[in-house]
C-alpha cells in the first residue's frame, strides 16, 4: 500500500508548525507538536464543502462557507487546533479574516483565496498574533514531501490519538490516472449531522463545481454522516474537497470515469470514518451497526442511530458484558416502525435474538467476541428492503476523564 499524505496529488503542498497554541510539555518549541496546518495548491483549485447542521457555527467555518458559495477558485487552507474560534462574536470572523490575510501576503495570493478552519475549545478568541508570527515559517516549510503532509495532519489533531490519512490512485477508462488524498481530525463531539469533524480531500483531477459538489455529498452521506462517538454535533465541522486539475485529466458526470472516481472517493471516506469511530475519545472498540430489511430508509437510520447513541449499549460493550437486550431496547425506542416479533440480532456472527426472543448462547464464545477490538451488530427486521449502517465505539472510563478536563 502506498503511503498516504494530503499533498500526494500533483500541485499540492502542505505542512504543519507549532505556533504555541497547544501545550508543549517540554517547553522546547521544537518537539513533535504541531497546531497550525497549511494546505497550498500551486494552481487555483475548485473547492466543494459540506458542513455541520448545528445552528451555531464557528467563525472560521462561516467565513469559509461564504467563500466556497461564490464558486471562486482557492489556493490555500489554514487550519488551527486547540481553539474553535466559535461563540466570540464579530471578532471571531475578523480574527479568521486576519489570519487569511497574513497567509495570503506570504503566499502572494488574495485573502479570499484562503479558506480557514478552527477546532478546539469553544468560546475562546484565536491567538491571532501567535498564528501570524508562525506564518512565515509555515509558508517556508511548504512541501510535497510525505513528512510535510504528516505534519499538517498532526497539526489539526485535538484529542485524536492516531493520524487519519488515506490515499488512492484511480485508474481511469483511458488508462490515465488521478490521485485522491484525504486527512481528517475527529475523536469526540461527533454525531451524524453532515460533516461531523474536519476533513480535507485533495485531487489532481479536473472537475467542475457542480460535479465536485455532488461527488462529495455522495461520499459523505453514508460515511462521515454515519459516524457517532458521543451524540454531540460540533459547531466547527466541515469536509472539503479540492480539485486543482494538475493532472490534466477531466472527469465529467455520466461517464465511466465518474463512477470510478466516485467509488474511490466513497471508499476513502468510509475508511477514514472507521478510523474516526475507532479512535473515539477513550474508545477501546469499534462497533459497526447495520440494520437490514427495514420498511423505509428513515426507519433504518432511526434504529442504527439509537443503538449507536445508547450509553447502555456502549458501556456494555466496553465492559464486555453480554447484556444484548439493550440493543433491541434501543431499537424499540428509536421511533422506527417494525414488528418486535420479527426482529433478529447477531453480534459478530453470534445469534442473540430470533423473532424478537432473546436467545441463550455460549457465554465463553460471547466473551471471546466481546474482547475483540472490532465488533459487528447486525439487526434484521424483515419489513422491507431498506438498509443502513453506523460506525460508533464503546464508552470507557477515559471518555469521562477526557471530557471532564478538556480545557486542561
N, C-alpha and C positions, 0 to 999 in steps of 0.2 A: 504494500500500500504506500502511495506517495505521501510525503509529509504535507500536512495541511497548514496553511497560513493565509491570512486575509489578503496579502499583497502578491499572491501567486499569479493571478491573471495579468496579462500584459498591460503595461501602462499604469499600474498601481504601485504606490509606495506607502509605507506606514512606519510608525514607531511609537514607543511609549516612553515617558520620562517620569521621574519622581519630582513633583513640584512642591512637596511639603503638605499635601492635603491629608494623606494617611500618616499614621504614626510610624516612625522609623525606630524600631526597638533598639537598634544600635547607635542611633543618633549619628550615623556615619554620612548620611546624604548620598551614599554610593552603594546601597545594598540592593537586594533583588526585589525592591519595592517600586512599583510604578503606579501613578494615579491620574495621569492625563495622557490620552491617546490621540494620535493624529493619523487620519487616512487621507491620502492625496492621489488624485488622478492627473496624470501628465497631460491629458486632453479632456475637454469638457465631457461630463458623464450625465446621462439621463438617470433620474432617481425616482423611484416609487416607494411609498411607505404605507404602513398600517399602524394604528396607534391604539392606546388604551381607550376603553369606553368609559372610564371613570370621568365624571363631570369635572372633577378637579384635575387639572393638568399642569405639569411643571412648565416653568417659563422657557427653559431651553427647548423643550419639546414644542411648545406653541410657536416659537419663532421658526423652528424647522418646518412645522406643518404649513405655516404661512408661505414659506419659500417653495416647498415642494408643490403646493397647489398651483403655482404660477407656471409650472412645466418649464422653468428655466434650467439650463444645464448647471451642474455644480462641479466644484473642483476639490473641495476638502470637507472633512468632518472632524470636529473636535469633540471628544467625549471625556468627561471627567467623572471620577468616582468620589466617594466619601460624602459629597454634598449634592442633594437632589435639586437644588435651585427651584423650590416649589413653595407656594404659600408665603411669599415675602413681598407681594405687591408689585407695583410697576418697576421697582428697582431690579427685580429678577429678570425681566425682559431686557432692561438696559444693560445689566451685567453680561447676559448672554451675547448681546449685540457687541459689547466692548471686546469680549474675547474673540468673537468672529473678526472684528476689525483688526485686532492685534495679529491674528493668524494671517489674514488677507494681506496685511502690509508686508509681513515677512515672506509670504509666498508669491507676491506680485499678482494677486488676483483681486476681484471685487468682494466686499464683505458679504453681499447677498449670494455669492458663490460658495460660501462656507456655512455648512449646517452645524448645529450644536445639539448636544445631548448631555444630560447630567443624571447621576444616580447616587443615592446615599440617603443621608438624614434629611427629612422634610422640615421646612421652617427655618433654615439657616441660610444666610447670604453666602454667595460664592466668594471665595478668596481671590478676587479678580487679579489683584497685583501679583500674587504668587503664580497664577497660571500664566499671565502675560510675561512675567520675568523668566519663566521656563520656556517660553515660545521660541526664542532664537535657537536654543539647544535642541528643541524638539524638531524644528524645521531642518536644522543642520543634520539631524540623525536620520531623516527620512531615507528609506532604502527599500529595495525589492528583495533583500535577503530574508531568509526564513526567520532568523532571530529577531529582526526588526518587527516582523509580524507578530511573533510570540510576545514581544514586549507590549505591543498595542493591546493584545488580548488580556495580558495580566494587568494592564493599567485600568481596564474597565471593570475588573472583578471587585466585588464587595465581600460578602460572606461566602462566596464560592470557594470551594476547596480544590477544585481542579479546573484547568483551562477547558474551553469548549470551542474547538476548531474543526472544520470539515472542509473537504475539497473534492471535486470531481472533474475529470476531463471527459467531455461529451463528444463522442464521435458521431458526426452528422451524416446524412444520406450522401452528401457529396464527397465524403472521405475527409473533409476538413474537420478541425477540432476547435472547440472553445472550452474555456475553463470557468468553473464557478467555485468560489471560496466563500466560507462563512465563519463568523465568530459570534459569540454571544456571552452575556453575563446573565445569571439568574440562579437564585438559590432559595430566596424567600420572598414573601409578599407576592405570591404568584397564584393566580386563579384565572380560568378561561374567560376572557373578555377582550378578545382580539390579540394583541401582541404578547402581553404578559411578561415582558422583560425587555432588555435592549439587545437587539440582534442586527447584524450587518452582513449582507451578501455583496460580493463583487463579481463581475463577469466581464470578459473582454468581448462578448458578443455585441452586435449592433441591433438593438431592439427599440422600437418606437414606444412612446409613453403609454398609450392605451394597452398595448400588448404586455409591456413590462408590469403594469399595474395588475392586469388580470393574472399573469403568471404568479406574482407574489401572493395575491389573495387566495388563489387556488392552493398554493403550497402551505400557507399559514392556516387555512381553515381547519384541517384535521391533523395538524402537527403542533405548532406553538399554541393554537387555540384549543388544544386538548391536553394541556399540562396543568396540573393543580398540585401545589405544595401545601398551602395552608388556607385556601379560601379567600385570601385578600388580593385585591387587584391594585397594583401600584399606580401612581399618578404620572410616572415618567416613561411608561412602557412604549416601545416602538420597535418595529422591524423595518429596515430599509434594504433596497437592492439597488446597486449602482452598476450601470451598463455603459462602458466607455467606447465600445466598438473598435478597440485597438487591434483586434484580430482581423478586422476587415470582413468578418462573416456576419451576414444579416439573418435574422430569424423572424419569420412572419407567421401570423396566426393562420390556422387551417392547413398547415404543412406537416410533413413527417418530422422535420427538424423541430418544429414547435413541440410536438408530442415528446420527442426525445429530451429536449431541454426541460420541459415541464416535469417529466418523471424524475430527472436528475435533481432538479431543484426541490421537489417534494420529498425525495428520498433524503437529501441533505438536511432539510428542515425537520424531518422525522428523527433522524439520527441525533441532531442537536437537542431536540425536545426530550428524548430519552435521557441524554446527558444531564439536562436541567433537572428532571424529576429525580434521577438517581443521586444528584448532588444537592437535593433539598436540604435545607438547614437542619443539621443533626440527623439526617436520614441514614439508615443502615440497610434499607431495602428499596428496590424499585418495584412498584406494583403496576401491572398493566391490566386494566379492567375492560372487558368487552361485553357488549350486550348485542345479542343476535335474535332475530325473529320478533322484533317489536312491531307494533301496529303502525307506528309513524316514526319519522326521524326525530321529532320532538320528544316522544316517549323514550327513545333510546338514549338521547342526550340527557334527559332528566335523570335517568337511572345511573348512568356512569358518573354523572356529576355528584349525585347524592352519595354514592358509595365512596367516591374519591375524597369527598369533603368530610366524611363521618369521622369524628375523633375516636369513636369506639372501634371502628374498623381499623383505623390507622394505628392506634395504640395496641390493639390486639395483635397485629402483625409484628409490631416491634417486640412485644413480649413473647412472641411465638406461642400464643395461646389460641388453640384451635376452636375458638368460640365463633363458628361460622354463621350462627343465627343472626349475627349483627349485619351480615351482608343482605339477607332477604328483608330484614327490618328496614334498612336504608332504602332498598328498592320500593318497599311498601309506602314510605312517607314521601317519596320523591315527587309525587304529583302525576306520575305516569299511570296510564290506564292499562291494566293487564289482569288476567285471571290468576290469582295466587295459587290455584290448584294445578297450574300447568308449568310453573317455573322450575327449571333445572339449574344447578350451580355446580361447577367444578373448580377446584383450586389446584393449579399446577397439574392438571390431569386427574386429580383425586375427586371422585364423585362425592359430594357432600349434601346434595339436595336433589330429590327427584319428585316431580309432580307436587311441589310445594311442601314435601315432607323431608325434614332433616334426617339424614342417614347416620347410622353407626359406621364408624370407619376405624382403621387400624391407627391407633394413637402414635405408635412408633413411626409408621410411614408418614403421618401428618407432621410429626416433629422434624423429620428429615427435610420435608418440603419447606416447612416454615423457616428452617435455618438457612435456606438459600438466599443469595443476595438479590435474585430476580424471581418474582412470583407472578403468576397469571391468575386472574379471577374471571372465569367465563360464565356468563349468565345467558340462558336461553329461555325465551318467553313463549314461543310457538303461537304468536299472534299475527305475524305478518312477515315482511321481508326487510325491515329496516335494521341497520347495524350502526354501532358507534363504538368508540374506544377512547379511553382516557389513560394518560400516564400520571402516576402520583407516587408517593413514598410513604413510609411509615412515620409516626410521630414518636420521637425519643425524648429522654430527659434533656438532651442537649438542645433541642428546639427551644425549650423554655429558657434555658440558660443563655442562649444566643440572643433571643429577643427580649429577655428581661434586662439585658445590659448592652443593648445595641449601640448606644452612643459612646460607650467606653471601649 
